[in-house]
Structure formats: structure tokens, C-alpha cells
Amino acid sequence: MKNKQQVRSLLNALFLLGFIAAFIVYFALPDNRTPFLIIAAASIVVKTADYIIRFFVKDRKPKPFDD
């Protein structure tokens, strides 16, 4: 990972888009909840990945003379 914060920002943006899509699908398809559940589950997986990166991936500190 080149930059931990950039990856986390991307994952958060994907989560928010998934949440909005799930919200719209929930009300647009009241008879069929399967698409809503799939989109919501995918959004939760993305948020879980963000959580794992935040707490378990260490920031790499550059070495003093590393170019």
C-alpha cells in the first residue's frame, strides 16, 4: 500500500456510495429485497476492510537514507 490514508479514503467513498445505492434500491424494489441485501452486504465488507486497515496495518516509516 502506497498511502494508507488514500486507501482508507477510497474505501470510505465506496462504502458511502454503496449505502446510498442500497437505500435507493430498498425503496425502489419493495417486493424484492435480494438486491438490497447484496448491495448492503458488499458495503459492509468494504467498511470491514477499512476497519482492518485502520487498526491492523502499520504505517511504514521511511528509512533515513532510502531513496
N, C-alpha and C positions, 0 to 999 in steps of 0.2 A: 504494500500500500504506500503510495507516494505521500499522501497527506491525509491523515486520519480525519481531520475536520471536514475536508471536502467530501470524503466518502460518507460521513455521517449526515452532512447537509443533503446530499443526493438521496440517501435512504429516507430521510425525513420528508423530502419533497415527494418521493414516490408513495410514502405512507399517506400523506395528505391527499394526493390525487386518488389513491385507492379508496380512502374514506369517502371522499366526495362522490366517486363513481358508485360505491356501494349504497350510499344514501339515496342517490337518484334511482338506481335500479330497484331498491326496496319499494319505493312508491310507484315506479313506472310499471312494474310487473307484480301486482298484488297476488296473482294466482300461482305464480311460480317463484319460489324462494331460492331455488338452487343457484342461479347466477349471483344473487346477493351473497349467499354463503361462500361461494368460491372466491368472489372478489374480497369479501371481508377476511377470509382465511389467509389469502395471499398478502393482504395489508398487514395482518398480524405477524406473519412470517417476516416481512420486511422490517417491522418495528422490533421484532425479537433480534434480528441481525444487528440493528443499530444498538440495541441494549448490550449485546455481546461485545461489539466493538468498543463501546464506551467503557465497559468495566474490565474487560479481559485482555484487550490488545494494548500493549505498552507502546508509548511514544518512543521512537528511536532517536536517540541523541547523536548528532554527528560527531565523528572523531575529530580531534583538534586539527590534523593536517590532512583531512580527507577531501580530495577534490574530485 
